Every structure is written in structure tokens, then in C-alpha cells.
Amino acid sequence: MHLRYLGENLLMTTLQTETDIAVLINQHSPARIFETLNRYQHTAALKGAIELDLFSYIDAGATTAESLAARLQASERGVRILCDFLTIIGFLTKECGSYALTPDSRVFLSRNSPLYAGSIAEFIANSTSLDNFRDVAKLVRTGKTTTCSAITQPENERWVHFARTMVPVIMPAAEGLAAIVTGKAHPKRVLDIAAGSGMFGIAVGRKNPQAQIVAADWKNVLAVANENAARFGIGDRYHNIAGDVFQTDLGAGYDLVIVSNFLHHFAADTNVPFLQKLRSTLNPGGRLATVEFMPNEDRVTPPMAAAFSFQMLGNTDEGEAYPFSSLDRMFRAAGFGESEVYPLTPTPLTLLLTTREEQK
């Protein structure tokens, strides 16, 4: 508090003339502050448009506020203001009173597209996720999530929701991983840790018809993974280990262990013993495939990967997005050697491929 008052007094002392004020106004702007404090409206607008299925209706030919209001059984004023806002923030275009989808909106936000990804709003912008960030000052003071962390709660429905809604986001990274790991070898026995939707293991199974995939997760989450395995034609080669992956016997004799978007939930002293456990499940020469949001060593670039640490601040008690140096230290402490790094473009995720080498 004393520092704040000191700053205010210094500012009042500095701003002694109208000229000083004019110079500051010309050189600085509060616009970024205003825009950032209002950015929650971007989330609300996009979530609302997805719930209304607005993008699908525009894709189907309803391109004016009037025609959209009729289709949606909604207020024409409300539709017009929402569509104008979506145009301003880059999801629509507008010409002569008619709206159209941007290329990304057509591919990912219209249900007419095979890559429809609107379901992700149900997880990213649900009430629990939003509540976790309502008191960031408290998050910073305590270093822990302000709500009950769901990370290790058995059979938590949050992860079923995640598995069902996040497939469109996960698929590109899963396909990228599968292409890399099957291009180097042909893993016949694959363990997919905290499998969720199952898409990483399923993608490997589709690339290698001889592969047997073992998915480890909570029982209720595995039901979703099993549905996806059947849908993608590998149900007869898809097996389950239900339970807490830290406590459950995961077996042995695997050629490949996939750990996707998992380590960032925990601190290094939690991850290292778990990685040692995973190392023991691998055959000699077997590989650990780790998928993570991996920022550069400065922890502020690239933006999407680096910003994921803030997501972990709100949702976990100890997690963050780790740069390569931190992940490398964990792997080496667990008995692994060097890692090969593969950006899973166009996603913000990175694959680290680490071979189990026999310790001397």
C-alpha cells in the first residue's frame, strides 16, 4: 500500500503543468488496458454464437440479421449486434449488410464441416473453468487453484467432458505424432497414458495395423476412448487399464509410451518418479513420446505455448508449461537420455521423443 501511495505522490509531483499531461497523452494510451479488461466479452460472444449454431446457419445461406433472426427465433437487434461484434473480432465478414464466414470459421465453426470444433467451447469456457480465474490475485498469493482441483479426483466427470469435446483440437497433433513415431519404427505394443479421448493411441493404431493399444485412464473416461476406437476401426486392438495411473500397475513390454498433455499438471518432483515408473514399462530401445505445450526458455514465447502456464495457474496446484530445459532435467533424473524435439505444427504442441537406453 505504501508503494502505491508513493507512486501516486510521485505522479502528482511530476504532472506539474498541462504541457506534461499533454506529452503523456500523446505518447501513451490506456487502450490496451480497456481492451484487455473487456476481452471476456470475446469469450462470451463466441460461446454464445456456437450455442446458437450461428455459423452453421450463415454457412447454409442465412446471411442477414433478419434471416438469421428468423432461423434462430431470436431478436433481430441481438443477432445484428452479435454478428457485428464477431466481425470486429475476426470470425465473420460483413458487406452491404450481409455476413459471411471467414475461412477458419467455415472449417472449424460450421457443423457442415468435417472438422467442426465448436464443441471445445463446452470445456474451455464452462462455468468451472471461468470460476477458476475470478480471483487471480488470490491465485498468485497462494500459488494454488481457488477451487477444488479435479486433476486427481477419481472418475471426475470433468475429464469425461474433456474427452468428448476436445477431439477436434487433439486430432491434428495426434496425427502428427503418429506419422513421426511410425515413420521411425513400427511399435507393436503401445501404452497411452491418461488417454482421454484416446486419439493419440488410436492414431498410432491406425498407422500401424499390427499395433495393440493399451489405454490407461479412469474407467468413465475410457468409455469415451473405447467409443472412438470402435468408430475408427481399431476396437479389436484397443485395451484398457482403469484407475489412477500413478498407483495402478501399467504392465511392461511396451515399444512406445505416449504421455500427452499430462506432465504440465504437476510439479517436477511429482513427474520424475512417475517417469521412472514409465521407463520401467518400456522394452530396451522403447520410446517415450511426450506431448506438451513447450515454451521457449524465456517462458514468454511462442505466445500460445507460453500462455498455457497461466491456464495451469488457474486450474492446478502445481502445474505449468515447462521449457525444454525443465523437461530434459525430468527425463534425465528418471533415467532417460537425450530427447528429439518435433513441433507438431500447425498446433501449438511439441513432441519430445526419448529412447529408453540401458543405464551403464
C-alpha positions as semicolon CSV with decimal commas, in nm:
position;residue;x (nm);y (nm);z (nm)
1;M;0,000;0,000;0,000
2;H;0,284;0,241;0,087
3;L;0,438;0,186;-0,257
4;R;0,107;0,269;-0,424
5;Y;0,073;0,595;-0,233
6;L;0,436;0,679;-0,306
7;G;0,372;0,621;-0,677
8;E;0,066;0,843;-0,670
9;N;0,257;1,122;-0,496
10;L;0,541;1,099;-0,745
11;L;0,292;1,114;-1,033
12;M;0,124;1,424;-0,890
13;T;0,463;1,587;-0,845
14;T;0,564;1,502;-1,199
15;L;0,245;1,629;-1,362
16;Q;0,302;1,990;-1,270
17;T;0,192;2,150;-1,593
18;E;-0,064;2,099;-1,864
19;T;0,228;2,052;-2,103
20;D;0,346;1,749;-1,905
21;I;-0,002;1,598;-1,924
22;A;-0,029;1,667;-2,298
23;V;0,307;1,497;-2,361
24;L;0,198;1,183;-2,171
25;I;-0,135;1,171;-2,355
26;N;0,043;1,193;-2,691
27;Q;0,294;0,924;-2,602
28;H;0,075;0,675;-2,415
29;S;-0,272;0,525;-2,438
30;P;-0,493;0,327;-2,198
31;A;-0,650;0,147;-2,496
32;R;-0,476;-0,186;-2,429
33;I;-0,594;-0,177;-2,067
34;F;-0,952;-0,105;-2,175
35;E;-0,945;-0,375;-2,444
36;T;-0,797;-0,638;-2,213
37;L;-1,044;-0,575;-1,932
38;N;-1,323;-0,620;-2,188
39;R;-1,173;-0,930;-2,354
40;Y;-1,405;-1,158;-2,156
41;Q;-1,672;-1,041;-2,400
42;H;-1,485;-1,216;-2,683
43;T;-1,521;-1,546;-2,498
44;A;-1,887;-1,481;-2,423
45;A;-1,969;-1,378;-2,780
46;L;-1,802;-1,679;-2,941
47;K;-1,953;-1,923;-2,690
48;G;-2,298;-1,772;-2,746
49;A;-2,265;-1,788;-3,123
50;I;-2,164;-2,154;-3,102
51;E;-2,460;-2,233;-2,875
52;L;-2,693;-2,060;-3,125
53;D;-2,523;-2,252;-3,410
54;L;-2,494;-1,915;-3,580
55;F;-2,201;-2,013;-3,801
56;S;-2,383;-2,316;-3,942
57;Y;-2,686;-2,105;-4,034
58;I;-2,468;-1,848;-4,212
59;D;-2,290;-2,130;-4,394
60;A;-2,630;-2,263;-4,501
61;G;-2,728;-1,932;-4,658
62;A;-2,889;-1,715;-4,387
63;T;-2,660;-1,414;-4,422
64;T;-2,858;-1,114;-4,297
65;A;-2,961;-1,021;-3,944
66;E;-3,324;-1,053;-4,049
67;S;-3,292;-1,401;-4,198
68;L;-3,073;-1,522;-3,912
69;A;-3,319;-1,391;-3,654
70;A;-3,597;-1,584;-3,826
71;R;-3,393;-1,907;-3,832
72;L;-3,278;-1,866;-3,471
73;Q;-3,613;-1,741;-3,343
74;A;-3,414;-1,457;-3,189
75;S;-3,413;-1,080;-3,161
76;E;-3,302;-0,915;-3,487
77;R;-3,125;-0,644;-3,286
78;G;-2,946;-0,907;-3,080
79;V;-2,838;-1,101;-3,390
80;R;-2,715;-0,788;-3,564
81;I;-2,510;-0,669;-3,268
82;L;-2,359;-1,015;-3,210
83;C;-2,271;-1,060;-3,579
84;D;-2,119;-0,711;-3,594
85;F;-1,907;-0,792;-3,288
86;L;-1,798;-1,126;-3,437
87;T;-1,699;-0,934;-3,750
88;I;-1,496;-0,687;-3,544
89;I;-1,304;-0,967;-3,368
90;G;-1,240;-1,163;-3,687
91;F;-1,488;-1,451;-3,706
92;L;-1,719;-1,305;-3,973
93;T;-1,701;-1,060;-4,260
94;K;-1,970;-0,807;-4,350
95;E;-2,053;-0,643;-4,681
96;C;-2,367;-0,450;-4,775
97;G;-2,549;-0,580;-4,468
98;S;-2,470;-0,946;-4,537
99;Y;-2,246;-1,162;-4,321
100;A;-2,010;-1,438;-4,436
101;L;-1,779;-1,684;-4,263
102;T;-1,405;-1,634;-4,256
103;P;-1,206;-1,937;-4,385
104;D;-1,127;-2,056;-4,030
105;S;-1,488;-2,013;-3,917
106;R;-1,610;-2,218;-4,214
107;V;-1,366;-2,501;-4,137
108;F;-1,397;-2,513;-3,758
109;L;-1,726;-2,347;-3,654
110;S;-1,983;-2,469;-3,906
111;R;-2,142;-2,806;-3,837
112;N;-2,137;-2,859;-4,213
113;S;-1,758;-2,907;-4,188
114;P;-1,597;-3,244;-4,108
115;L;-1,352;-3,053;-3,885
116;Y;-1,619;-2,881;-3,673
117;A;-1,458;-2,781;-3,342
118;G;-1,732;-2,582;-3,172
119;S;-1,762;-2,846;-2,900
120;I;-1,440;-2,723;-2,739
121;A;-1,626;-2,420;-2,602
122;E;-1,815;-2,655;-2,371
123;F;-1,488;-2,739;-2,192
124;I;-1,273;-2,428;-2,227
125;A;-1,547;-2,177;-2,142
126;N;-1,762;-2,373;-1,898
127;S;-1,854;-2,223;-1,562
128;T;-1,593;-2,420;-1,366
129;S;-1,309;-2,306;-1,590
130;L;-1,424;-1,944;-1,575
131;D;-1,469;-1,954;-1,197
132;N;-1,107;-2,061;-1,157
133;F;-0,995;-1,720;-1,281
134;R;-1,234;-1,493;-1,092
135;D;-0,972;-1,414;-0,825
136;V;-0,631;-1,408;-0,991
137;A;-0,485;-1,204;-0,704
138;K;-0,564;-1,496;-0,472
139;L;-0,417;-1,742;-0,722
140;V;-0,093;-1,550;-0,720
141;R;-0,083;-1,509;-0,342
142;T;-0,143;-1,879;-0,273
143;G;0,004;-2,036;-0,586
144;K;-0,289;-2,277;-0,586
145;T;-0,622;-2,304;-0,765
146;T;-0,905;-2,130;-0,583
147;T;-1,148;-2,414;-0,650
148;C;-1,121;-2,784;-0,578
149;S;-0,866;-2,926;-0,822
150;A;-1,013;-3,204;-1,038
151;I;-0,679;-3,339;-1,159
152;T;-0,656;-3,646;-0,935
153;Q;-1,017;-3,692;-0,828
154;P;-1,130;-4,045;-0,924
155;E;-1,388;-4,074;-1,201
156;N;-1,431;-3,697;-1,223
157;E;-1,689;-3,609;-1,490
158;R;-1,478;-3,309;-1,593
159;W;-1,242;-3,545;-1,778
160;V;-1,529;-3,725;-1,949
161;H;-1,641;-3,383;-2,071
162;F;-1,287;-3,310;-2,186
163;A;-1,263;-3,641;-2,372
164;R;-1,592;-3,586;-2,554
165;T;-1,544;-3,222;-2,652
166;M;-1,174;-3,178;-2,731
167;V;-1,130;-3,431;-3,013
168;P;-1,119;-3,163;-3,289
169;V;-0,827;-2,990;-3,114
170;I;-0,640;-3,311;-3,036
171;M;-0,670;-3,484;-3,375
172;P;-0,413;-3,276;-3,570
173;A;-0,150;-3,328;-3,301
174;A;-0,238;-3,699;-3,274
175;E;-0,199;-3,747;-3,649
176;G;0,133;-3,561;-3,639
177;L;0,265;-3,778;-3,356
178;A;0,153;-4,098;-3,528
179;A;0,330;-4,002;-3,850
180;I;0,655;-3,934;-3,665
181;V;0,664;-4,239;-3,438
182;T;0,557;-4,488;-3,706
183;G;0,794;-4,330;-3,956
184;K;1,088;-4,418;-3,732
185;A;0,972;-4,763;-3,617
186;H;0,663;-4,982;-3,602
187;P;0,563;-5,003;-3,234
188;K;0,357;-5,314;-3,178
189;R;0,263;-5,259;-2,815
190;V;0,165;-4,904;-2,720
191;L;0,065;-4,758;-2,383
192;D;-0,138;-4,435;-2,390
193;I;-0,122;-4,261;-2,050
194;A;-0,425;-4,055;-1,936
195;A;-0,566;-4,140;-2,277
196;G;-0,875;-3,917;-2,257
197;S;-1,045;-3,936;-2,595
198;G;-0,787;-4,196;-2,695
199;M;-0,698;-4,014;-3,016
200;F;-0,318;-4,031;-2,976
201;G;-0,312;-4,407;-2,931
202;I;-0,585;-4,455;-3,190
203;A;-0,386;-4,254;-3,447
204;V;-0,083;-4,478;-3,392
205;G;-0,303;-4,785;-3,421
206;R;-0,446;-4,664;-3,750
207;K;-0,096;-4,603;-3,889
208;N;0,028;-4,945;-3,779
209;P;-0,231;-5,223;-3,826
210;Q;-0,017;-5,462;-3,617
211;A;-0,016;-5,237;-3,309
212;Q;-0,202;-5,328;-2,992
213;I;-0,302;-5,014;-2,798
214;V;-0,342;-5,008;-2,419
215;A;-0,520;-4,700;-2,284
216;A;-0,480;-4,605;-1,917
217;D;-0,729;-4,364;-1,756
218;W;-1,028;-4,352;-1,525
219;K;-1,297;-4,607;-1,610
220;N;-1,558;-4,348;-1,706
221;V;-1,313;-4,170;-1,938
222;L;-1,209;-4,497;-2,102
223;A;-1,571;-4,549;-2,210
224;V;-1,527;-4,247;-2,440
225;A;-1,192;-4,372;-2,570
226;N;-1,344;-4,714;-2,644
227;E;-1,624;-4,550;-2,844
228;N;-1,367;-4,361;-3,051
229;A;-1,154;-4,673;-3,103
230;A;-1,457;-4,857;-3,238
231;R;-1,553;-4,562;-3,456
232;F;-1,205;-4,552;-3,610
233;G;-1,194;-4,926;-3,669
234;I;-0,940;-5,045;-3,412
235;G;-1,176;-5,157;-3,135
236;D;-1,048;-5,516;-3,151
237;R;-0,692;-5,394;-3,084
238;Y;-0,781;-5,146;-2,812
239;H;-0,738;-5,246;-2,447
240;N;-0,789;-5,072;-2,112
241;I;-0,618;-5,023;-1,777
242;A;-0,863;-4,841;-1,548
243;G;-0,758;-4,642;-1,244
244;D;-0,512;-4,386;-1,113
245;V;-0,208;-4,402;-1,342
246;F;0,020;-4,312;-1,050
247;Q;-0,100;-4,610;-0,844
248;T;-0,217;-4,870;-1,098
249;D;0,007;-5,144;-1,238
250;L;0,063;-5,038;-1,601
251;G;0,228;-5,360;-1,712
252;A;0,551;-5,388;-1,912
253;G;0,691;-5,477;-2,253
254;Y;0,581;-5,165;-2,440
255;D;0,755;-5,037;-2,750
256;L;0,601;-4,691;-2,713
257;V;0,453;-4,499;-2,419
258;I;0,253;-4,184;-2,502
259;V;0,223;-3,914;-2,236
260;S;0,015;-3,637;-2,389
261;N;-0,070;-3,310;-2,213
262;F;-0,012;-3,465;-1,872
263;L;0,318;-3,352;-1,716
264;H;0,211;-2,986;-1,717
265;H;-0,043;-3,063;-1,442
266;F;0,225;-3,148;-1,186
267;A;0,550;-3,028;-1,030
268;A;0,884;-3,181;-1,127
269;D;0,913;-3,377;-0,801
270;T;0,583;-3,546;-0,887
271;N;0,672;-3,608;-1,251
272;V;1,015;-3,763;-1,201
273;P;0,902;-4,072;-1,002
274;F;0,617;-4,118;-1,249
275;L;0,858;-4,101;-1,543
276;Q;1,074;-4,362;-1,368
277;K;0,765;-4,582;-1,350
278;L;0,702;-4,533;-1,721
279;R;1,064;-4,613;-1,803
280;S;1,021;-4,950;-1,631
281;T;0,727;-5,033;-1,859
282;L;0,933;-4,987;-2,177
283;N;1,132;-5,250;-2,361
284;P;1,503;-5,166;-2,404
285;G;1,512;-4,930;-2,700
286;G;1,147;-4,843;-2,647
287;R;1,045;-4,480;-2,672
288;L;0,863;-4,228;-2,459
289;A;0,651;-3,987;-2,667
290;T;0,574;-3,676;-2,462
291;V;0,337;-3,411;-2,598
292;E;0,338;-3,073;-2,425
293;F;0,282;-2,701;-2,459
294;M;0,653;-2,620;-2,454
295;P;0,754;-2,251;-2,433
296;N;1,100;-2,126;-2,518
297;E;1,348;-2,076;-2,235
298;D;1,227;-1,717;-2,190
299;R;0,884;-1,859;-2,094
300;V;0,704;-1,584;-2,289
301;T;0,739;-1,714;-2,648
302;P;0,580;-1,853;-2,855
303;P;0,262;-1,692;-2,719
304;M;0,017;-1,986;-2,717
305;A;0,256;-2,236;-2,560
306;A;0,391;-1,986;-2,308
307;A;0,046;-1,859;-2,208
308;F;-0,055;-2,212;-2,109
309;S;0,124;-2,165;-1,776
310;F;-0,144;-1,915;-1,679
311;Q;-0,406;-2,179;-1,760
312;M;-0,228;-2,413;-1,520
313;L;-0,207;-2,145;-1,251
314;G;-0,586;-2,124;-1,250
315;N;-0,659;-2,496;-1,279
316;T;-0,389;-2,679;-1,083
317;D;-0,200;-2,655;-0,756
318;E;0,148;-2,707;-0,900
319;G;0,143;-2,730;-1,280
320;E;0,287;-2,509;-1,555
321;A;0,409;-2,521;-1,915
322;Y;0,772;-2,635;-1,899
323;P;1,051;-2,524;-2,135
324;F;1,277;-2,791;-2,281
325;S;1,546;-2,749;-2,015
326;S;1,298;-2,834;-1,738
327;L;1,153;-3,135;-1,921
328;D;1,502;-3,257;-2,009
329;R;1,606;-3,245;-1,643
330;M;1,299;-3,451;-1,550
331;F;1,371;-3,713;-1,817
332;R;1,737;-3,743;-1,717
333;A;1,652;-3,763;-1,347
334;A;1,418;-4,050;-1,438
335;G;1,697;-4,236;-1,619
336;F;1,629;-4,132;-1,979
337;G;1,884;-3,988;-2,220
338;E;1,859;-3,726;-2,492
339;S;1,527;-3,623;-2,647
340;E;1,443;-3,543;-3,007
341;V;1,212;-3,243;-3,043
342;Y;0,938;-3,219;-3,309
343;P;0,696;-2,924;-3,335
344;L;0,350;-3,063;-3,410
345;T;0,257;-2,784;-3,649
346;P;0,008;-2,632;-3,710
347;T;-0,081;-2,693;-3,342
348;P;0,099;-2,516;-3,053
349;L;0,209;-2,855;-2,917
350;T;0,555;-3,014;-2,925
351;L;0,653;-3,381;-2,932
352;L;0,959;-3,496;-2,738
353;L;1,074;-3,843;-2,838
354;T;1,303;-4,010;-2,582
355;T;1,452;-4,359;-2,613
356;R;1,499;-4,589;-2,317
357;E;1,868;-4,665;-2,312
358;E;2,018;-4,916;-2,072
359;Q;2,192;-4,743;-1,781
360;K;2,563;-4,816;-1,755
